[in-house]
């Protein structure tokens, strides 16, 4: 039984190693590729105007990584520039918060300036973050949501943006990286074909609805040989780290869908439970 970790790299590899160390047969099969945005001017402009912002919200570890990677070094922004003492940072979960802290602390960002749901929260998303932000005074304040996007620009966070705007804030979405389906190497293509040929012995771990879209619209068709048409969706199994992702998996026809919190212990426990029925079934099957 194999758990297919579909996060983008390097997260897919890191999660696979951690799951293997916890006793789960996990393999990285990334469905999303991340690269620099087509135009980084918005990131440069945000760096030059950090002090004018009350808060920057980072939607993912990748958003933090690319925001700090694309930090300009020029006469207008010396290399020694520090994070403003009055500018806060926010993250929807501990993974993103840790990335922001690790990259921001050398520039003066203090842990007490970073707002994020507790590590034991049942969900890590905008809805879990907003109760921590709502009591603050937002009227007339500037907020930037640092996110991914595609060729059309930043994706932002629609629901969270609306909450801030209703509270009087000026909200801007800034694209720090670009998402796409990427391409599988030969080993990843072989792993995907094994999953298609033996769906009951593979569980897809999804942490993004977009990953599911890429699987159906890009990766499986790219395998050729009518791979998408041969896919037995009713026998396929998914483990999703958010209820909305689980809804997407069910909508495209996954026959068995489990949900869990996006924390390693929760994924390990849910993965073992998701795998157990097929293991039992296989043992009871006639030789």
C-alpha positions as CSV (number, residue, x, y, z in Angstrom):
1,X,0.0,0.0,0.0
2,X,1.5,3.3,-1.1
3,X,0.5,6.9,-0.1
4,X,1.1,9.3,-3.1
5,X,2.2,12.7,-1.8
6,X,1.0,15.3,-4.4
7,X,2.4,18.5,-2.9
8,X,4.8,20.6,-5.0
9,X,8.5,20.1,-4.5
10,X,10.4,20.4,-2.2
11,X,7.4,19.8,0.1
12,X,6.5,16.5,-1.6
13,X,9.9,15.0,-0.9
14,X,10.0,16.4,2.6
15,X,6.6,15.0,3.5
16,X,7.4,11.7,1.9
17,X,10.6,11.3,4.0
18,X,8.7,12.3,7.2
19,X,5.9,9.8,6.5
20,X,8.4,7.0,5.7
21,X,10.1,7.7,9.0
22,X,6.7,7.3,10.7
23,X,6.2,3.9,9.1
24,X,4.1,4.9,6.1
25,X,5.1,3.8,2.6
26,X,4.9,7.2,0.9
27,X,6.2,8.3,-2.5
28,X,6.4,11.8,-3.9
29,X,4.2,12.4,-7.0
30,X,3.9,16.2,-7.3
31,X,1.0,17.5,-9.2
32,X,1.9,21.2,-9.0
33,X,5.1,22.9,-10.1
34,X,6.2,26.2,-8.7
35,X,8.4,28.8,-10.4
36,X,9.0,32.5,-10.3
37,X,6.2,34.8,-11.5
38,X,6.4,36.2,-15.0
39,X,6.8,39.7,-13.5
40,X,8.3,40.3,-10.1
41,X,7.7,44.1,-10.0
42,X,4.8,43.7,-7.6
43,X,7.0,41.9,-5.1
44,X,9.7,44.6,-5.4
45,X,7.1,47.3,-4.9
46,X,5.8,45.6,-1.8
47,X,9.3,45.4,-0.3
48,X,9.8,49.1,-1.0
49,X,6.6,49.9,0.8
50,X,6.6,47.4,3.7
51,X,6.4,50.2,6.3
52,X,3.1,51.4,4.8
53,X,1.4,48.0,5.5
54,X,-0.2,46.9,8.7
55,X,0.1,43.2,7.8
56,X,1.3,40.8,5.2
57,X,-0.5,37.5,5.0
58,X,1.4,34.5,3.4
59,X,-0.9,31.8,2.0
60,X,1.7,29.0,1.9
61,X,5.4,28.1,2.6
62,X,6.0,28.7,-1.1
63,X,4.7,32.3,-0.8
64,X,7.1,33.0,2.0
65,X,10.0,31.3,0.1
66,X,9.5,33.3,-3.1
67,X,8.7,36.6,-1.3
68,X,12.0,36.6,0.5
69,X,13.9,35.1,-2.5
70,X,12.7,37.9,-4.8
71,X,13.6,40.6,-2.3
72,X,15.4,43.3,-4.3
73,X,18.9,44.5,-3.4
74,X,19.4,48.0,-4.7
75,X,20.2,51.5,-3.6
76,X,16.6,52.1,-2.6
77,X,16.4,49.0,-0.5
78,X,19.8,48.3,1.2
79,X,20.7,44.7,2.0
80,X,20.5,45.6,5.7
81,X,16.9,46.7,5.4
82,X,14.8,45.3,8.3
83,X,11.2,44.3,8.7
84,X,9.2,47.3,10.1
85,X,8.4,46.9,13.8
86,X,4.8,47.9,13.3
87,X,4.1,45.6,10.3
88,X,2.6,42.2,11.2
89,X,2.8,38.9,9.4
90,X,0.1,36.2,9.3
91,X,-0.1,32.6,8.1
92,X,-3.0,30.1,7.9
93,X,-1.0,27.3,9.5
94,X,2.2,26.3,11.4
95,X,4.1,25.1,8.3
96,X,3.7,28.5,6.6
97,X,4.3,30.3,9.9
98,X,7.6,28.4,10.4
99,X,8.7,29.4,6.9
100,X,7.9,33.0,7.5
101,X,9.7,33.1,10.8
102,X,12.8,31.3,9.5
103,X,13.1,33.7,6.6
104,X,11.9,36.9,8.3
105,X,13.8,36.7,11.6
106,X,17.2,37.6,10.1
107,X,15.5,40.8,8.8
108,X,14.1,41.7,12.2
109,X,10.6,40.0,12.1
110,X,9.9,38.9,15.7
111,X,7.8,35.9,16.6
112,X,5.4,38.1,18.4
113,X,4.6,39.9,15.1
114,X,3.5,36.6,13.5
115,X,-0.1,35.6,13.8
116,X,-1.2,32.0,13.0
117,X,-3.7,29.4,14.3
118,X,-2.5,27.1,17.0
119,X,-0.7,24.0,15.9
120,X,-3.5,21.9,17.4
121,X,-6.2,23.7,15.4
122,X,-8.6,21.4,13.6
123,X,-8.1,23.4,10.4
124,X,-5.4,25.6,8.8
125,X,-7.1,28.0,6.5
126,X,-8.5,31.5,6.2
127,X,-11.5,30.7,8.3
128,X,-9.2,29.5,11.2
129,X,-7.0,32.6,10.9
130,X,-9.7,35.3,10.7
131,X,-10.9,35.0,14.4
132,X,-7.4,35.9,15.4
133,X,-7.4,39.0,13.2
134,X,-11.0,40.2,13.4
135,X,-10.6,41.9,16.9
136,X,-8.0,44.3,15.5
137,X,-8.7,47.7,14.1
138,X,-8.5,47.5,10.3
139,X,-10.2,50.8,9.2
140,X,-7.9,52.5,6.7
141,X,-5.1,49.9,7.1
142,X,-3.2,48.4,4.2
143,X,-3.0,44.6,3.9
144,X,-1.1,42.5,1.3
145,X,-1.9,38.9,0.7
146,X,1.2,37.2,-0.7
147,X,0.1,34.3,-2.8
148,X,0.6,32.1,-5.8
149,X,-1.2,32.5,-9.1
150,X,-1.0,31.8,-12.8
151,X,-0.5,33.7,-16.0
152,X,-3.5,35.8,-15.1
153,X,-2.0,37.1,-11.9
154,X,-2.3,36.5,-8.1
155,X,-5.0,34.2,-6.8
156,X,-5.3,35.9,-3.4
157,X,-7.9,34.7,-0.9
158,X,-11.4,35.8,-1.8
159,X,-13.2,35.1,1.4
160,X,-10.5,36.6,3.6
161,X,-10.2,39.6,1.4
162,X,-13.9,40.2,1.8
163,X,-13.7,40.0,5.6
164,X,-10.9,42.6,5.6
165,X,-12.6,44.9,3.2
166,X,-15.8,44.7,5.3
167,X,-13.7,45.8,8.3
168,X,-12.4,48.8,6.4
169,X,-9.0,47.6,5.2
170,X,-7.3,48.2,1.8
171,X,-6.4,44.8,0.6
172,X,-4.0,43.9,-2.3
173,X,-3.1,40.4,-3.6
174,X,0.5,40.1,-4.7
175,X,1.8,37.2,-6.7
176,X,5.0,35.7,-5.4
177,X,5.2,32.6,-7.5
178,X,3.5,30.9,-10.4
179,X,1.7,27.5,-10.2
180,X,1.4,25.0,-13.0
181,X,1.1,21.3,-13.6
182,X,4.7,20.7,-14.3
183,X,6.0,17.5,-15.8
184,X,6.6,14.0,-14.4
185,X,9.9,12.3,-14.9
186,X,10.1,8.7,-16.0
187,X,10.0,7.3,-12.5
188,X,7.0,9.4,-11.6
189,X,5.2,8.4,-14.7
190,X,5.8,4.7,-13.8
191,X,4.5,5.3,-10.3
192,X,1.4,7.0,-11.7
193,X,0.8,4.0,-14.0
194,X,1.1,1.6,-11.1
195,X,-1.5,3.7,-9.2
196,X,-3.9,3.6,-12.2
197,X,-3.4,-0.1,-12.7
198,X,-3.9,-1.0,-9.0
199,X,-6.0,1.8,-7.5
200,X,-6.9,-0.1,-4.3
201,X,-3.3,-0.3,-3.3
202,X,-2.6,3.4,-3.7
203,X,-4.0,6.4,-1.7
204,X,-3.7,9.9,-3.2
205,X,-2.8,12.6,-0.6
206,X,-4.2,15.9,-1.7
207,X,-3.5,19.2,0.0
208,X,-4.9,21.4,-2.8
209,X,-8.0,21.2,-5.1
210,X,-5.8,22.6,-7.9
211,X,-3.7,19.4,-7.6
212,X,-6.8,17.3,-8.4
213,X,-7.6,19.6,-11.4
214,X,-4.0,19.1,-12.7
215,X,-4.2,15.3,-12.2
216,X,-7.4,15.1,-14.4
217,X,-6.7,17.8,-16.9
218,X,-2.9,17.5,-17.4
219,X,-1.0,14.7,-15.9
220,X,-3.1,11.7,-16.7
221,X,-3.8,12.8,-20.3
222,X,-0.1,13.4,-20.7
223,X,0.6,9.7,-19.9
224,X,-1.0,8.8,-23.3
225,X,-2.6,5.5,-24.2
226,X,-6.0,6.7,-23.0
227,X,-4.7,6.7,-19.4
228,X,-7.5,9.0,-18.3
229,X,-10.2,6.8,-19.9
230,X,-8.8,3.7,-18.3
231,X,-8.8,5.2,-14.8
232,X,-11.2,3.4,-12.5
233,X,-12.2,6.3,-10.4
234,X,-14.7,4.3,-8.4
235,X,-11.9,2.2,-7.1
236,X,-9.5,5.2,-6.5
237,X,-8.9,6.5,-3.0
238,X,-8.1,9.9,-1.7
239,X,-6.9,11.4,1.6
240,X,-7.6,15.2,1.7
241,X,-6.3,17.8,4.2
242,X,-9.4,20.1,4.0
243,X,-13.2,19.5,3.6
244,X,-13.3,21.6,0.4
245,X,-10.5,19.4,-1.2
246,X,-12.5,16.3,-0.2
247,X,-15.5,17.8,-2.0
248,X,-13.5,18.2,-5.1
249,X,-12.2,14.6,-4.9
250,X,-15.8,13.3,-4.6
251,X,-17.0,15.5,-7.4
252,X,-14.6,14.0,-9.9
253,X,-15.5,10.5,-8.9
254,X,-13.1,9.2,-6.3
255,X,-14.8,6.2,-4.8
256,X,-13.3,6.5,-1.3
257,X,-12.5,9.9,0.2
258,X,-11.0,10.4,3.7
259,X,-10.3,13.8,5.4
260,X,-7.8,14.7,8.0
261,X,-5.9,17.7,9.5
262,X,-2.8,18.8,7.5
263,X,-0.5,17.7,10.3
264,X,2.0,14.8,10.0
265,X,0.5,12.7,12.9
266,X,-3.0,13.2,11.6
267,X,-2.0,12.2,8.1
268,X,-0.2,9.2,9.4
269,X,-3.2,8.1,11.4
270,X,-5.7,8.8,8.6
271,X,-3.4,7.1,6.1
272,X,-3.2,3.9,8.1
273,X,-7.0,3.9,8.6
274,X,-7.6,4.6,4.9
275,X,-5.3,1.7,3.9
276,X,-6.6,-0.8,6.4
277,X,-9.9,-1.8,4.6
278,X,-8.0,-2.8,1.4
279,X,-5.4,-4.8,3.4
280,X,-8.1,-6.7,5.2
281,X,-10.0,-7.3,2.0
282,X,-6.9,-8.5,0.2
283,X,-6.2,-11.0,3.0
284,X,-9.7,-12.4,2.8
285,X,-9.7,-12.8,-1.0
286,X,-9.5,-16.3,-2.3
287,X,-6.0,-17.3,-3.6
